[in-house]
Amino acid sequence: MCPLCIMSSMTIIDITPDTDWQALVAEHLAAGDRVSLRFETPSMTPQEMADSLGVSRPSIMRWIGEGKITSQRHGNRHRIPNSEVERFRSWYIQDVVDASADDALAELFGDTK
């Protein structure tokens, strides 16, 4: 869903920068519809983030609890902004690379310890 949506008569209309949203609102109001605007930050559920990283949902929830991932709560649900997903993805990839570097070197060149 896009960051700005117009909801009218239970229909959600995604707005792009090229959309004449004021004309859409006026058109629906003239037709007697109730119109509301809703702004959204593009985000993922913990399950969607887990799927995108190839980890489990419980891992994502643990990292949220530990403060490694920042989420927004909606009732008892978490939403993770896409910007936070990308920030964490970069950190996670680097962490995995760092953790496996010693093992890879040992396998290539033998145990140097």
N, CA, C and O atoms as a GROMACS GRO file, in nm:
protein
  452
    1MET      N    1   0.085  -0.117   0.000
    1MET     CA    2   0.000   0.000   0.000
    1MET      C    3   0.089   0.123   0.000
    1MET      O    4   0.197   0.123   0.060
    2CYS      N    5   0.047   0.227  -0.066
    2CYS     CA    6   0.129   0.347  -0.078
    2CYS      C    7   0.119   0.432   0.048
    2CYS      O    8   0.030   0.412   0.131
    3PRO      N    9   0.210   0.529   0.063
    3PRO     CA   10   0.208   0.614   0.182
    3PRO      C   11   0.082   0.699   0.198
    3PRO      O   12   0.048   0.736   0.310
    4LEU      N   13   0.011   0.731   0.091
    4LEU     CA   14  -0.113   0.808   0.101
    4LEU      C   15  -0.223   0.734   0.028
    4LEU      O   16  -0.208   0.699  -0.089
    5CYS      N   17  -0.332   0.712   0.097
    5CYS     CA   18  -0.446   0.643   0.037
    5CYS      C   19  -0.572   0.725   0.064
    5CYS      O   20  -0.584   0.790   0.167
    6ILE      N   21  -0.664   0.720  -0.029
    6ILE     CA   22  -0.796   0.780  -0.010
    6ILE      C   23  -0.893   0.664   0.007
    6ILE      O   24  -0.898   0.574  -0.077
    7MET      N   25  -0.969   0.667   0.114
    7MET     CA   26  -1.069   0.563   0.138
    7MET      C   27  -1.206   0.625   0.117
    7MET      O   28  -1.240   0.724   0.182
    8SER      N   29  -1.283   0.568   0.028
    8SER     CA   30  -1.415   0.620  -0.001
    8SER      C   31  -1.509   0.503  -0.027
    8SER      O   32  -1.479   0.416  -0.109
    9SER      N   33  -1.622   0.501   0.042
    9SER     CA   34  -1.720   0.393   0.024
    9SER      C   35  -1.654   0.256   0.032
    9SER      O   36  -1.682   0.167  -0.047
   10MET      N   37  -1.564   0.242   0.131
   10MET     CA   38  -1.494   0.117   0.155
   10MET      C   39  -1.402   0.078   0.040
   10MET      O   40  -1.361  -0.038   0.031
   11THR      N   41  -1.370   0.171  -0.047
   11THR     CA   42  -1.276   0.148  -0.155
   11THR      C   43  -1.148   0.224  -0.121
   11THR      O   44  -1.153   0.342  -0.086
   12ILE      N   45  -1.034   0.157  -0.132
   12ILE     CA   46  -0.907   0.222  -0.106
   12ILE      C   47  -0.844   0.257  -0.240
   12ILE      O   48  -0.827   0.171  -0.326
   13ILE      N   49  -0.809   0.383  -0.254
   13ILE     CA   50  -0.747   0.431  -0.377
   13ILE      C   51  -0.606   0.473  -0.343
   13ILE      O   52  -0.586   0.568  -0.266
   14ASP      N   53  -0.506   0.405  -0.400
   14ASP     CA   54  -0.367   0.442  -0.376
   14ASP      C   55  -0.334   0.566  -0.457
   14ASP      O   56  -0.372   0.580  -0.574
   15ILE      N   57  -0.263   0.656  -0.393
   15ILE     CA   58  -0.228   0.783  -0.455
   15ILE      C   59  -0.080   0.782  -0.491
   15ILE      O   60   0.005   0.747  -0.409
   16THR      N   61  -0.050   0.821  -0.613
   16THR     CA   62   0.088   0.837  -0.658
   16THR      C   63   0.116   0.987  -0.671
   16THR      O   64   0.022   1.067  -0.667
   17PRO      N   65   0.240   1.026  -0.687
   17PRO     CA   66   0.269   1.170  -0.702
   17PRO      C   67   0.197   1.234  -0.820
   17PRO      O   68   0.173   1.355  -0.819
   18ASP      N   69   0.162   1.154  -0.922
   18ASP     CA   70   0.094   1.209  -1.040
   18ASP      C   71  -0.057   1.218  -1.026
   18ASP      O   72  -0.123   1.274  -1.113
   19THR      N   73  -0.113   1.164  -0.918
   19THR     CA   74  -0.258   1.160  -0.901
   19THR      C   75  -0.310   1.297  -0.859
   19THR      O   76  -0.253   1.362  -0.771
   20ASP      N   77  -0.418   1.340  -0.921
   20ASP     CA   78  -0.486   1.463  -0.879
   20ASP      C   79  -0.580   1.426  -0.766
   20ASP      O   80  -0.701   1.410  -0.786
   21TRP      N   81  -0.525   1.411  -0.647
   21TRP     CA   82  -0.601   1.362  -0.532
   21TRP      C   83  -0.711   1.459  -0.490
   21TRP      O   84  -0.815   1.416  -0.441
   22GLN      N   85  -0.690   1.588  -0.509
   22GLN     CA   86  -0.793   1.685  -0.471
   22GLN      C   87  -0.918   1.667  -0.557
   22GLN      O   88  -1.030   1.678  -0.507
   23ALA      N   89  -0.898   1.640  -0.686
   23ALA     CA   90  -1.012   1.617  -0.774
   23ALA      C   91  -1.083   1.487  -0.736
   23ALA      O   92  -1.206   1.479  -0.740
   24LEU      N   93  -1.007   1.384  -0.698
   24LEU     CA   94  -1.068   1.257  -0.655
   24LEU      C   95  -1.153   1.277  -0.530
   24LEU      O   96  -1.264   1.224  -0.521
   25VAL      N   97  -1.100   1.352  -0.435
   25VAL     CA   98  -1.175   1.378  -0.312
   25VAL      C   99  -1.303   1.455  -0.344
   25VAL      O  100  -1.411   1.419  -0.297
   26ALA      N  101  -1.291   1.560  -0.424
   26ALA     CA  102  -1.407   1.640  -0.461
   26ALA      C  103  -1.512   1.556  -0.533
   26ALA      O  104  -1.632   1.570  -0.509
   27GLU      N  105  -1.467   1.468  -0.622
   27GLU     CA  106  -1.559   1.382  -0.698
   27GLU      C  107  -1.636   1.289  -0.603
   27GLU      O  108  -1.758   1.274  -0.617
   28HIS      N  109  -1.567   1.228  -0.509
   28HIS     CA  110  -1.634   1.137  -0.417
   28HIS      C  111  -1.726   1.211  -0.319
   28HIS      O  112  -1.834   1.162  -0.285
   29LEU      N  113  -1.683   1.328  -0.275
   29LEU     CA  114  -1.769   1.406  -0.186
   29LEU      C  115  -1.896   1.450  -0.259
   29LEU      O  116  -2.005   1.448  -0.202
   30ALA      N  117  -1.880   1.491  -0.386
   30ALA     CA  118  -1.997   1.532  -0.466
   30ALA      C  119  -2.094   1.417  -0.486
   30ALA      O  120  -2.214   1.438  -0.500
   31ALA      N  121  -2.041   1.294  -0.489
   31ALA     CA  122  -2.126   1.176  -0.506
   31ALA      C  123  -2.190   1.133  -0.374
   31ALA      O  124  -2.265   1.035  -0.370
   32GLY      N  125  -2.161   1.206  -0.266
   32GLY     CA  126  -2.221   1.174  -0.137
   32GLY      C  127  -2.142   1.072  -0.056
   32GLY      O  128  -2.189   1.024   0.047
   33ASP      N  129  -2.023   1.040  -0.102
   33ASP     CA  130  -1.939   0.944  -0.029
   33ASP      C  131  -1.872   1.012   0.090
   33ASP      O  132  -1.848   1.133   0.090
   34ARG      N  133  -1.844   0.932   0.190
   34ARG     CA  134  -1.761   0.976   0.302
   34ARG      C  135  -1.617   0.946   0.263
   34ARG      O  136  -1.587   0.834   0.221
   35VAL      N  137  -1.529   1.042   0.277
   35VAL     CA  138  -1.390   1.026   0.235
   35VAL      C  139  -1.299   1.048   0.353
   35VAL      O  140  -1.320   1.141   0.432
   36SER      N  141  -1.198   0.962   0.368
   36SER     CA  142  -1.096   0.984   0.469
   36SER      C  143  -0.959   0.962   0.406
   36SER      O  144  -0.943   0.880   0.315
   37LEU      N  145  -0.863   1.035   0.455
   37LEU     CA  146  -0.726   1.021   0.408
   37LEU      C  147  -0.646   0.948   0.515
   37LEU      O  148  -0.666   0.971   0.634
   38ARG      N  149  -0.558   0.861   0.472
   38ARG     CA  150  -0.473   0.789   0.567
   38ARG      C  151  -0.331   0.788   0.512
   38ARG      O  152  -0.306   0.745   0.399
   39PHE      N  153  -0.239   0.835   0.593
   39PHE     CA  154  -0.098   0.833   0.557
   39PHE      C  155  -0.034   0.712   0.623
   39PHE      O  156  -0.058   0.684   0.740
   40GLU      N  157   0.047   0.640   0.548
   40GLU     CA  158   0.112   0.522   0.602
   40GLU      C  159   0.260   0.523   0.570
   40GLU      O  160   0.301   0.564   0.461
   41THR      N  161   0.339   0.479   0.663
   41THR     CA  162   0.480   0.454   0.639
   41THR      C  163   0.491   0.312   0.588
   41THR      O  164   0.444   0.219   0.654
   42PRO      N  165   0.553   0.292   0.471
   42PRO     CA  166   0.566   0.154   0.422
   42PRO      C  167   0.637   0.069   0.527
   42PRO      O  168   0.742   0.106   0.578
   43SER      N  169   0.578  -0.046   0.560
   43SER     CA  170   0.633  -0.128   0.667
   43SER      C  171   0.603  -0.275   0.642
   43SER      O  172   0.530  -0.312   0.549
   44MET      N  173   0.662  -0.359   0.726
   44MET     CA  174   0.645  -0.504   0.718
   44MET      C  175   0.600  -0.558   0.853
   44MET      O  176   0.624  -0.497   0.957
   45THR      N  177   0.536  -0.672   0.849
   45THR     CA  178   0.509  -0.746   0.972
   45THR      C  179   0.637  -0.820   1.011
   45THR      O  180   0.725  -0.836   0.927
   46PRO      N  181   0.648  -0.865   1.135
   46PRO     CA  182   0.764  -0.947   1.172
   46PRO      C  183   0.780  -1.071   1.082
   46PRO      O  184   0.892  -1.108   1.048
   47GLN      N  185   0.669  -1.134   1.044
   47GLN     CA  186   0.678  -1.252   0.956
   47GLN      C  187   0.733  -1.214   0.819
   47GLN      O  188   0.817  -1.285   0.764
   48GLU      N  189   0.686  -1.102   0.764
   48GLU     CA  190   0.737  -1.058   0.633
   48GLU      C  191   0.886  -1.027   0.641
   48GLU      O  192   0.962  -1.060   0.549
   49MET      N  193   0.928  -0.962   0.750
   49MET     CA  194   1.071  -0.932   0.766
   49MET      C  195   1.150  -1.062   0.780
   49MET      O  196   1.257  -1.076   0.720
   50ALA      N  197   1.099  -1.156   0.858
   50ALA     CA  198   1.168  -1.284   0.875
   50ALA      C  199   1.183  -1.355   0.741
   50ALA      O  200   1.290  -1.406   0.709
   51ASP      N  201   1.078  -1.356   0.662
   51ASP     CA  202   1.083  -1.420   0.530
   51ASP      C  203   1.186  -1.352   0.440
   51ASP      O  204   1.258  -1.419   0.366
   52SER      N  205   1.193  -1.219   0.446
   52SER     CA  206   1.286  -1.146   0.360
   52SER      C  207   1.432  -1.169   0.401
   52SER      O  208   1.521  -1.161   0.317
   53LEU      N  209   1.456  -1.197   0.529
   53LEU     CA  210   1.592  -1.220   0.578
   53LEU      C  211   1.630  -1.368   0.582
   53LEU      O  212   1.747  -1.402   0.596
   54GLY      N  213   1.530  -1.456   0.569
   54GLY     CA  214   1.557  -1.599   0.578
   54GLY      C  215   1.581  -1.646   0.721
   54GLY      O  216   1.658  -1.739   0.745
   55VAL      N  217   1.515  -1.579   0.816
   55VAL     CA  218   1.524  -1.618   0.957
   55VAL      C  219   1.383  -1.646   1.008
   55VAL      O  220   1.286  -1.632   0.934
   56SER      N  221   1.372  -1.687   1.133
   56SER     CA  222   1.240  -1.719   1.188
   56SER      C  223   1.174  -1.595   1.248
   56SER      O  224   1.240  -1.499   1.285
   57ARG      N  225   1.042  -1.600   1.256
   57ARG     CA  226   0.967  -1.493   1.321
   57ARG      C  227   1.007  -1.478   1.467
   57ARG      O  228   1.022  -1.365   1.514
   58PRO      N  229   1.025  -1.589   1.542
   58PRO     CA  230   1.070  -1.572   1.681
   58PRO      C  231   1.204  -1.498   1.694
   58PRO      O  232   1.225  -1.424   1.790
   59SER      N  233   1.294  -1.516   1.596
   59SER     CA  234   1.420  -1.441   1.599
   59SER      C  235   1.393  -1.291   1.585
   59SER      O  236   1.451  -1.210   1.657
   60ILE      N  237   1.304  -1.256   1.493
   60ILE     CA  238   1.270  -1.114   1.475
   60ILE      C  239   1.210  -1.058   1.603
   60ILE      O  240   1.245  -0.949   1.646
   61MET      N  241   1.118  -1.134   1.665
   61MET     CA  242   1.055  -1.088   1.788
   61MET      C  243   1.158  -1.074   1.902
   61MET      O  244   1.149  -0.981   1.982
   62ARG      N  245   1.254  -1.166   1.907
   62ARG     CA  246   1.358  -1.157   2.009
   62ARG      C  247   1.442  -1.031   1.988
   62ARG      O  248   1.473  -0.960   2.084
   63TRP      N  249   1.478  -1.004   1.862
   63TRP     CA  250   1.560  -0.886   1.832
   63TRP      C  251   1.482  -0.757   1.859
   63TRP      O  252   1.541  -0.657   1.899
   64ILE      N  253   1.351  -0.759   1.838
   64ILE     CA  254   1.269  -0.643   1.874
   64ILE      C  255   1.276  -0.624   2.026
   64ILE      O  256   1.296  -0.512   2.073
   65GLY      N  257   1.259  -0.732   2.100
   65GLY     CA  258   1.264  -0.726   2.246
   65GLY      C  259   1.399  -0.680   2.299
   65GLY      O  260   1.406  -0.611   2.400
   66GLU      N  261   1.507  -0.718   2.229
   66GLU     CA  262   1.642  -0.678   2.270
   66GLU      C  263   1.676  -0.536   2.224
   66GLU      O  264   1.780  -0.483   2.263
   67GLY      N  265   1.590  -0.476   2.142
   67GLY     CA  266   1.615  -0.340   2.095
   67GLY      C  267   1.703  -0.334   1.970
   67GLY      O  268   1.743  -0.225   1.930
   68LYS      N  269   1.733  -0.448   1.910
   68LYS     CA  270   1.814  -0.449   1.788
   68LYS      C  271   1.733  -0.404   1.666
   68LYS      O  272   1.788  -0.353   1.569
   69ILE      N  273   1.602  -0.424   1.674
   69ILE     CA  274   1.510  -0.381   1.568
   69ILE      C  275   1.407  -0.288   1.632
   69ILE      O  276   1.348  -0.320   1.735
   70THR      N  277   1.387  -0.175   1.568
   70THR     CA  278   1.286  -0.079   1.615
   70THR      C  279   1.156  -0.106   1.540
   70THR      O  280   1.153  -0.116   1.418
   71SER      N  281   1.047  -0.118   1.617
   71SER     CA  282   0.917  -0.142   1.554
   71SER      C  283   0.815  -0.044   1.610
   71SER      O  284   0.836   0.019   1.713
   72GLN      N  285   0.706  -0.034   1.538
   72GLN     CA  286   0.592   0.047   1.584
   72GLN      C  287   0.483  -0.050   1.623
   72GLN      O  288   0.455  -0.146   1.552
   73ARG      N  289   0.422  -0.024   1.737
   73ARG     CA  290   0.314  -0.112   1.784
   73ARG      C  291   0.180  -0.057   1.741
   73ARG      O  292   0.153   0.063   1.754
   74HIS      N  293   0.097  -0.144   1.692
   74HIS     CA  294  -0.042  -0.114   1.658
   74HIS      C  295  -0.125  -0.215   1.736
   74HIS      O  296  -0.144  -0.328   1.691
   75GLY      N  297  -0.174  -0.174   1.852
   75GLY     CA  298  -0.241  -0.269   1.940
   75GLY      C  299  -0.137  -0.366   1.992
   75GLY      O  300  -0.037  -0.324   2.052
   76ASN      N  301  -0.159  -0.494   1.970
   76ASN     CA  302  -0.060  -0.593   2.013
   76ASN      C  303   0.023  -0.643   1.895
   76ASN      O  304   0.089  -0.747   1.905
   77ARG      N  305   0.021  -0.571   1.787
   77ARG     CA  306   0.095  -0.609   1.666
   77ARG      C  307   0.213  -0.515   1.644
   77ARG      O  308   0.208  -0.398   1.680
   78HIS      N  309   0.318  -0.568   1.586
   78HIS     CA  310   0.436  -0.489   1.552
   78HIS      C  311   0.439  -0.465   1.402
   78HIS      O  312   0.403  -0.553   1.323
   79ARG      N  313   0.480  -0.346   1.363
   79ARG     CA  314   0.508  -0.314   1.224
   79ARG      C  315   0.649  -0.256   1.221
   79ARG      O  316   0.684  -0.174   1.305
   80ILE      N  317   0.729  -0.299   1.124
   80ILE     CA  318   0.867  -0.255   1.113
   80ILE      C  319   0.878  -0.171   0.987
   80ILE      O  320   0.857  -0.221   0.876
   81PRO      N  321   0.912  -0.041   1.002
   81PRO     CA  322   0.926   0.044   0.884
   81PRO      C  323   1.029  -0.013   0.787
   81PRO      O  324   1.130  -0.070   0.830
   82ASN      N  325   1.004   0.002   0.657
   82ASN     CA  326   1.096  -0.051   0.557
   82ASN      C  327   1.237   0.004   0.575
   82ASN      O  328   1.334  -0.067   0.550
   83SER      N  329   1.249   0.129   0.618
   83SER     CA  330   1.382   0.186   0.641
   83SER      C  331   1.456   0.111   0.752
   83SER      O  332   1.577   0.093   0.744
   84GLU      N  333   1.383   0.067   0.854
   84GLU     CA  334   1.443  -0.011   0.962
   84GLU      C  335   1.480  -0.152   0.915
   84GLU      O  336   1.581  -0.207   0.956
   85VAL      N  337   1.397  -0.209   0.827
   85VAL     CA  338   1.428  -0.340   0.770
   85VAL      C  339   1.562  -0.333   0.696
   85VAL      O  340   1.647  -0.420   0.712
   86GLU      N  341   1.578  -0.229   0.614
   86GLU     CA  342   1.702  -0.215   0.536
   86GLU      C  343   1.822  -0.188   0.627
   86GLU      O  344   1.931  -0.240   0.602
   87ARG      N  345   1.804  -0.105   0.732
   87ARG     CA  346   1.913  -0.078   0.825
   87ARG      C  347   1.957  -0.206   0.893
   87ARG      O  348   2.076  -0.234   0.903
   88PHE      N  349   1.860  -0.285   0.941
   88PHE     CA  350   1.892  -0.409   1.010
   88PHE      C  351   1.953  -0.511   0.914
   88PHE      O  352   2.045  -0.583   0.951
   89ARG      N  353   1.901  -0.517   0.791
   89ARG     CA  354   1.954  -0.611   0.692
   89ARG      C  355   2.103  -0.586   0.671
   89ARG      O  356   2.182  -0.681   0.668
   90SER      N  357   2.143  -0.461   0.656
   90SER     CA  358   2.285  -0.428   0.637
   90SER      C  359   2.367  -0.473   0.756
   90SER      O  360   2.474  -0.533   0.740
   91TRP      N  361   2.318  -0.445   0.878
   91TRP     CA  362   2.390  -0.485   0.999
   91TRP      C  363   2.398  -0.638   1.007
   91TRP      O  364   2.503  -0.693   1.038
   92TYR      N  365   2.288  -0.705   0.981
   92TYR     CA  366   2.280  -0.851   0.993
   92TYR      C  367   2.376  -0.919   0.895
   92TYR      O  368   2.447  -1.012   0.932
   93ILE      N  369   2.378  -0.872   0.772
   93ILE     CA  370   2.468  -0.931   0.672
   93ILE      C  371   2.612  -0.914   0.716
   93ILE      O  372   2.690  -1.009   0.707
   94GLN      N  373   2.648  -0.796   0.764
   94GLN     CA  374   2.786  -0.772   0.810
   94GLN      C  375   2.818  -0.860   0.930
   94GLN      O  376   2.928  -0.913   0.941
   95ASP      N  377   2.721  -0.877   1.020
   95ASP     CA  378   2.741  -0.962   1.138
   95ASP      C  379   2.765  -1.107   1.097
   95ASP      O  380   2.852  -1.174   1.153
   96VAL      N  381   2.689  -1.156   1.000
   96VAL     CA  382   2.706  -1.293   0.953
   96VAL      C  383   2.842  -1.309   0.886
   96VAL      O  384   2.911  -1.408   0.908
   97VAL      N  385   2.881  -1.211   0.805
   97VAL     CA  386   3.012  -1.216   0.739
   97VAL      C  387   3.124  -1.217   0.843
   97VAL      O  388   3.215  -1.299   0.834
   98ASP      N  389   3.116  -1.128   0.940
   98ASP     CA  390   3.220  -1.122   1.043
   98ASP      C  391   3.228  -1.252   1.122
   98ASP      O  392   3.337  -1.300   1.152
   99ALA      N  393   3.114  -1.310   1.155
   99ALA     CA  394   3.110  -1.432   1.235
   99ALA      C  395   3.166  -1.552   1.159
   99ALA      O  396   3.223  -1.642   1.220
  100SER      N  397   3.149  -1.552   1.028
  100SER     CA  398   3.194  -1.668   0.951
  100SER      C  399   3.333  -1.650   0.891
  100SER      O  400   3.388  -1.745   0.834
  101ALA      N  401   3.392  -1.531   0.902
  101ALA     CA  402   3.522  -1.506   0.840
  101ALA      C  403   3.631  -1.597   0.896
  101ALA      O  404   3.709  -1.653   0.820
  102ASP      N  405   3.636  -1.612   1.028
  102ASP     CA  406   3.739  -1.698   1.088
  102ASP      C  407   3.723  -1.842   1.043
  102ASP      O  408   3.823  -1.909   1.014
  103ASP      N  409   3.600  -1.891   1.037
  103ASP     CA  410   3.577  -2.028   0.992
  103ASP      C  411   3.621  -2.046   0.847
  103ASP      O  412   3.681  -2.148   0.813
  104ALA      N  413   3.591  -1.948   0.763
  104ALA     CA  414   3.628  -1.958   0.622
  104ALA      C  415   3.780  -1.956   0.606
  104ALA      O  416   3.835  -2.034   0.528
  105LEU      N  417   3.848  -1.869   0.679
  105LEU     CA  418   3.994  -1.864   0.672
  105LEU      C  419   4.056  -1.994   0.722
  105LEU      O  420   4.151  -2.044   0.662
  106ALA      N  421   4.002  -2.049   0.830
  106ALA     CA  422   4.055  -2.174   0.883
  106ALA      C  423   4.037  -2.288   0.783
  106ALA      O  424   4.123  -2.375   0.770
  107GLU      N  425   3.924  -2.287   0.712
  107GLU     CA  426   3.899  -2.393   0.614
  107GLU      C  427   3.991  -2.378   0.493
  107GLU      O  428   4.036  -2.478   0.437
  108LEU      N  429   4.018  -2.255   0.454
  108LEU     CA  430   4.104  -2.232   0.338
  108LEU      C  431   4.252  -2.258   0.370
  108LEU      O  432   4.322  -2.320   0.290
  109PHE      N  433   4.297  -2.211   0.484
  109PHE     CA  434   4.441  -2.211   0.514
  109PHE      C  435   4.478  -2.303   0.632
  109PHE      O  436   4.594  -2.306   0.673
  110GLY      N  437   4.384  -2.374   0.683
  110GLY     CA  438   4.411  -2.458   0.798
  110GLY      C  439   4.399  -2.378   0.927
  110GLY      O  440   4.402  -2.255   0.926
  111ASP      N  441   4.387  -2.448   1.035
  111ASP     CA  442   4.372  -2.382   1.164
  111ASP      C  443   4.503  -2.313   1.201
  111ASP      O  444   4.606  -2.378   1.219
  112THR      N  445   4.498  -2.179   1.213
  112THR     CA  446   4.620  -2.101   1.240
  112THR      C  447   4.634  -2.067   1.386
  112THR      O  448   4.722  -1.989   1.423
  113LYS      N  449   4.550  -2.122   1.471
  113LYS     CA  450   4.556  -2.089   1.614
  113LYS      C  451   4.661  -2.169   1.684
  113LYS      O  452   4.679  -2.154   1.805
   0.00000   0.00000   0.00000
